[in-house]
Amino acid sequence: MELRQLRYFVTAVEMGSISKAAEACRVAQPSLSQQISALEHELGVQVLERSSRGVRPTPEGEKVLEHARKMLLEGETLQAELSGLGKEIRGSLRMGVIPTVAPYLIGELLLELKQNYPGLDLELVEDRTQVLIERLSKGDIECAVVSDIRVKDAKTWSVRVDELYHEPLVAALPAKHVLARRRAKPKPEEINAEELIYLKEGHCLLDQTLKVCRVKAPDQRIKCDQLETALAMVDAGAGIAIVPQRAAERYHFPNVVVRSFAEPQPTRMIGLMRRRSGGLSPLAEVIARCLTKLVQP
């Protein structure tokens, strides 16, 4: 079981409502319900009794509630102690990050470090996946936030990627496009390859776009180097772009309609890349913990 599952359960009991608990915990209601169901499955008992009037703990849930509150209190105490230790951590770390993640994750990471690890100086290297792999193997950077990498590259350069989270890929469409106006969610195979706008070689999102839309080779005429540029081209009616959901939420263009794909929804994995041999330094371990905390639902 996980502390967040216990926290969701305790909040649901205190609020008497799944929807109010989800709002208090700042998560989607289906996600909170799923985590409580996972807790029940792991414990082998039903902890909540659900009705039209809300939720309340079952007799078994009352026992779980008592222990859950103790465990959450101990977790908060430990976090407070570690936060104090964090202020003693000092040093510099050079980390890489791909451009399709940096705009909406790194700001949160820097804020977390400033609050809890003011003595840690983070130097960021923003570049394409292939460049970061090479720099990591040479020791120029210690770790990097990347998306999926080729198995061949992982073996050739002796690197590994530890998963952080999965992010949905969505379709950015011109507002007047037929797939933007209809009610049904688009399917990847419905997208015309000739309409696609691609990022240049070296961007992992290029390979992911080709895979999602089952395109063998990109059109050499419609390429750009930045996600924001790709969305600006969609805004101008130049074509369609496959983009990460968090990027689509960050950039807003008046003539761009963002549509989720029909199930099974395509996703990309975001992870922390490091050298295969040896472990992370204490400073890099701090970064890994902070990133994991930031991306948890």
C-alpha angles and dihedrals in degrees: 000000000000131000091237090058090053091046091052091049094049092047091050090053093047093046095040088220137081093212093050090046091052090051092048092048091043095234133118114272094237090052093052092047091049092052093050090049089051089052091051091048092051094047093043093228138091109250100180132050108210125204140152088270094056136265136309133175120270118228088266089046091057090060092046090048092058093052093040092058091050092049093048091050091051089048092052090049092051092047091052091051092048090047088058091050089049091067088062094055111103136174146081129277130185113211132177127221133182117243093239091063105031099078096059106027108036095060090057091046093052091050091051091050093047092053100042107019108032091159093060113094111202120199113195127210111194114197146122121295097254093051092049091051091054094045091049092052090051093050095246089125130022099214141352140205106235141153128237113329128198117267088229092056092047091055096040095050096031096235134138135201123219111206119246102172146323119250124200119240115222138189119251106205136181108257092243095049115119092236090054095052102046123085099230118085114253123252119222092240090058092065115098109232090215090063096053122115112209137198115236125268114290094043111111088213089067091061091044092052091051091049096047094048094036094237118158098202132008123244104259093214101063109054135126139174104232136051091227090055091050090053091047088055090051088050088055091052095250096131148292128305131200106218139169113267095238091052090051089052092050100050118056124194122174096227098042122098116194115209129184115226123248116262130316084052115206116239140179126223119235115200147157112260121209140157113286094228118068130004135273121281118249089259092052090047088057090052091049092051092048093050092049090051092049096052098044112112 
